[in-house]
Amino acid sequence: MNSKPDVLIIGAGPAGSMSAALLARAGLDVVVVEKSVFPRFAIGESLLPQCMNLLEEADLLDAVHSRNYQVKEGGFFRHGDRVAEFDFSQQFTDGWKYTYQVPRDDFDHVLAMEAEKKGAEIHYGADVTAVRFGTQRAEIDVTFPDAVESTFVAKFVLDASGGGRVLPRLLDLSRPTGLRLRSSQFSHVSGDAGDPLVAKRKIVVAIHPEDRGVWYWVIPFASGKTSVGIVAEPEFFSGSYADEEERYRALLAQEPNLAARLNDYDVLYEPRMVSGYAHSVSKLYGDQFAILGNAGEFLDPVFSSGVTIALKSASLASNALIRQFKGETVDWKTDFEDELMRGVDAFKTYVMGWYDMAFQDVIFSEYKDRSCVDMICSILAGYVWDKENPLAVKHERGLQSIVELCALYSSS
Ligand SMILES: Cc1cc2nc3c(=O)[nH]c(=O)nc-3n(C[C@H](O)[C@H](O)[C@H](O)COP(=O)(O)OP(=O)(O)OC[C@H]3O[C@@H](n4cnc5c(N)ncnc54)[C@H](O)[C@@H]3O)c2cc1C
C-alpha cells in the first residue's frame, strides 16, 4: 500500500476514476479511496455525447465501447399529446452523434478497472473520515474493513466523493443552489417501458399531464431492462401506500403512456427515493485540494448533466494538477473553477427554465427554425462549453430570445 501518494482521490465514481486515469497516465502516484465495494449501484444512467469526448481524452472510451451498452441517439419529450424529438445527429456543435445508456454498477466498475490498469491504486470498502491540511502535505484518515484505521499523507487531495461531500462538510463549503427542493423515486423494470412513438435509442422524458413540475424518465438498457424514475417536489411522493413498489406504481400510473403498460412489467428492485440532491459550494479548490463532480456542483437529473459535469471537472482539475506537478504556475480560478462553472451555469439556466416552464414551452414549440433547434440540441448533448454556440455562451439572454421567438410564432 502506497501511503504517501502524490495525489489521493476520495471516491471512485466517474469523476474519481477519470482523474485517476489521467493522473496515473501522466506518471503521478495516485491512490483512490472508495467507500463501497464495486460493483455497486449508482443512479445517473443516461450519458450525454459530451461524455464521449471526455472519456476519449482519458483513453477510457474503448473500454466503454466494448461493453455494448444501449446506444442513445437523442431525447424524446412528451406532455400529453405534445411531443418533441431531438436527434444528436443534427446539432450545432461538431460533436458526437450518440452516446450510451449505462447501468452504473457496470460502467463505474469499468472506469475504475481502467484507471487501475493505468497505474492508479484503488482501495475499496475504505471510508475517508477526516482530512487535515498542513503546509506541504495533507493527512487523510481512512477506515478500512474490520475497523482497521490508517492515515495517508498526500501532496494533493481530489474530493470526488459525490453525495458523500467529504471536503464541503469538513471545510463548511456548501452553499444554497437556488433550486427548489426536489425528490426522485426510481427502479428498474423488466421489458421495454418506452414510449410507443419512439425507438429505444432515445431517452424519454414524460411530463405529468396535470402538473408540469413533475416528470418521468425512461432509460432503456441493452439488457432489455429499463430504468424508470419520477422527479417532483417532495409533497408529490407523500401519501400512504402499503410499500414503496405500490407508491411507485401509483405515481407511474398518473402518466398515461406509462400507465398503459404498467401491468406488463415487473419492478426489479424495491424503488429507491433520494431527496435534496442539488448541491453547490462556495469554492471548488484550495492550496492542496480540488472538488470534483457531485461533491461540488450538482443541479438536477433533468437533461442528464451529472456525469458530464463530473467528467469535465475531472479533466480540468487533472490537467491543471499535471502542470502544477511539472512546476508550472496554475491559475486554479481561471483554469478550473471559472471554466467548469461556465458550463454548469449554462446547464443551470436551462434547468431553471425547465421548471419555470419557459424552456418546456420552447421544447414543444411549433417554431422549428433549424439553427435554433440545432443549438438547443447541442445543449441537450452536453456541449455547454462550446464557445461558438450563442445558447451556451449567452445562455440567459439566449433562452430569453428563443422564448420570445416561440411566443411570437405561436401568436401569429
Ligand atoms: C435521481 C437522479 C438521477 C440522475 N440521473 C442522471 C442521468 O441520467 N445522467 C447523468 O449524467 N447524471 C444523472 N444523475 C447525476 C449522477 O448521479 C451524478 O452526477 C454522478 O454520479 C456524479 O459522479 P461523481 O463521480 O461526482 O460521484 P458518484 O458517482 O456519486 O461517486 C462518488 C463515490 O464516492 C464514494 N464516497 C462517498 N463518500 C466517501 C468517503 N467518505 N470515502 C470514500 N469514498 C466515498 C461513493 O461510494 C461513490 O462511489 C442523477 C442524479 C440523481 C439524484
The ligand as an SDF file (V2000), in Angstrom:
LIG
                    3D

 53 58  0  0  0  0  0  0  0  0999 V2000
  -32.3660   10.9500   -9.3400 C   0  0  0  0  0  0  0  0  0  0  0  0
  -31.0830   11.2190  -10.1050 C   0  0  0  0  0  0  0  0  0  0  0  0
  -30.9920   10.8650  -11.4480 C   0  0  0  0  0  0  0  0  0  0  0  0
  -29.8130   11.1470  -12.1520 C   0  0  0  0  0  0  0  0  0  0  0  0
  -29.7560   10.8340  -13.4950 N   0  0  0  0  0  0  0  0  0  0  0  0
  -28.6360   11.1480  -14.1850 C   0  0  0  0  0  0  0  0  0  0  0  0
  -28.5150   10.8250  -15.5730 C   0  0  0  0  0  0  0  0  0  0  0  0
  -29.4180   10.2470  -16.1890 O   0  0  0  0  0  0  0  0  0  0  0  0
  -27.3530   11.1430  -16.1920 N   0  0  0  0  0  0  0  0  0  0  0  0
  -26.3180   11.7660  -15.5540 C   0  0  0  0  0  0  0  0  0  0  0  0
  -25.2960   12.0670  -16.1710 O   0  0  0  0  0  0  0  0  0  0  0  0
  -26.3920   12.0320  -14.2370 N   0  0  0  0  0  0  0  0  0  0  0  0
  -27.5070   11.7410  -13.5460 C   0  0  0  0  0  0  0  0  0  0  0  0
  -27.5650   11.9980  -12.2090 N   0  0  0  0  0  0  0  0  0  0  0  0
  -26.3740   12.5550  -11.5640 C   0  0  0  0  0  0  0  0  0  0  0  0
  -25.3150   11.4830  -11.3400 C   0  0  0  0  0  0  0  0  0  0  0  0
  -25.8210   10.5010  -10.4990 O   0  0  0  0  0  0  0  0  0  0  0  0
  -24.0770   12.1190  -10.7110 C   0  0  0  0  0  0  0  0  0  0  0  0
  -23.8740   13.4040  -11.2490 O   0  0  0  0  0  0  0  0  0  0  0  0
  -22.7850   11.3360  -10.9100 C   0  0  0  0  0  0  0  0  0  0  0  0
  -22.8790   10.0480  -10.3870 O   0  0  0  0  0  0  0  0  0  0  0  0
  -21.6400   12.0980  -10.2320 C   0  0  0  0  0  0  0  0  0  0  0  0
  -20.4420   11.3800  -10.3140 O   0  0  0  0  0  0  0  0  0  0  0  0
  -19.3170   11.5780   -9.2020 P   0  0  0  0  0  0  0  0  0  0  0  0
  -18.1450   10.8090   -9.6660 O   0  0  0  0  0  0  0  0  0  0  0  0
  -19.1760   13.0070   -8.8930 O   0  0  0  0  0  0  0  0  0  0  0  0
  -19.9450   10.9390   -7.8630 O   0  0  0  0  0  0  0  0  0  0  0  0
  -20.5320    9.4810   -7.5780 P   0  0  0  0  0  0  0  0  0  0  0  0
  -20.8740    8.7880   -8.8090 O   0  0  0  0  0  0  0  0  0  0  0  0
  -21.5920    9.6960   -6.5590 O   0  0  0  0  0  0  0  0  0  0  0  0
  -19.3050    8.7310   -6.8810 O   0  0  0  0  0  0  0  0  0  0  0  0
  -18.8420    9.1140   -5.6140 C   0  0  0  0  0  0  0  0  0  0  0  0
  -18.1320    7.9390   -4.9600 C   0  0  0  0  0  0  0  0  0  0  0  0
  -17.5320    8.3920   -3.7600 O   0  0  0  0  0  0  0  0  0  0  0  0
  -17.6710    7.3940   -2.7730 C   0  0  0  0  0  0  0  0  0  0  0  0
  -17.5890    8.0090   -1.4240 N   0  0  0  0  0  0  0  0  0  0  0  0
  -18.5290    8.7810   -0.8060 C   0  0  0  0  0  0  0  0  0  0  0  0
  -18.0910    9.1380    0.4050 N   0  0  0  0  0  0  0  0  0  0  0  0
  -16.8570    8.5840    0.5780 C   0  0  0  0  0  0  0  0  0  0  0  0
  -15.9230    8.5780    1.6500 C   0  0  0  0  0  0  0  0  0  0  0  0
  -16.1610    9.2140    2.8010 N   0  0  0  0  0  0  0  0  0  0  0  0
  -14.7630    7.9070    1.4820 N   0  0  0  0  0  0  0  0  0  0  0  0
  -14.5240    7.2320    0.3150 C   0  0  0  0  0  0  0  0  0  0  0  0
  -15.3780    7.1970   -0.7240 N   0  0  0  0  0  0  0  0  0  0  0  0
  -16.5410    7.8720   -0.6020 C   0  0  0  0  0  0  0  0  0  0  0  0
  -19.0360    6.7880   -3.0490 C   0  0  0  0  0  0  0  0  0  0  0  0
  -19.1400    5.4880   -2.5220 O   0  0  0  0  0  0  0  0  0  0  0  0
  -19.0870    6.8150   -4.5740 C   0  0  0  0  0  0  0  0  0  0  0  0
  -18.6730    5.6080   -5.1640 O   0  0  0  0  0  0  0  0  0  0  0  0
  -28.7260   11.7500  -11.4990 C   0  0  0  0  0  0  0  0  0  0  0  0
  -28.8190   12.0770  -10.1430 C   0  0  0  0  0  0  0  0  0  0  0  0
  -29.9870   11.8390   -9.4560 C   0  0  0  0  0  0  0  0  0  0  0  0
  -30.0670   12.2180   -7.9910 C   0  0  0  0  0  0  0  0  0  0  0  0
  1  2  1  0
  2  3  1  0
  2 52  2  0
  3  4  2  0
  4  5  1  0
  4 50  1  0
  5  6  2  0
  6  7  1  0
  6 13  1  0
  7  8  2  0
  7  9  1  0
  9 10  1  0
 10 11  2  0
 10 12  1  0
 12 13  2  0
 13 14  1  0
 14 15  1  0
 14 50  1  0
 15 16  1  0
 16 17  1  0
 16 18  1  0
 18 19  1  0
 18 20  1  0
 20 21  1  0
 20 22  1  0
 22 23  1  0
 23 24  1  0
 24 25  2  0
 24 26  1  0
 24 27  1  0
 27 28  1  0
 28 29  2  0
 28 30  1  0
 28 31  1  0
 31 32  1  0
 32 33  1  0
 33 34  1  0
 33 48  1  0
 34 35  1  0
 35 36  1  0
 35 46  1  0
 36 37  1  0
 36 45  1  0
 37 38  2  0
 38 39  1  0
 39 40  1  0
 39 45  2  0
 40 41  1  0
 40 42  2  0
 42 43  1  0
 43 44  2  0
 44 45  1  0
 46 47  1  0
 46 48  1  0
 48 49  1  0
 50 51  2  0
 51 52  1  0
 52 53  1  0
M  END
$$$$
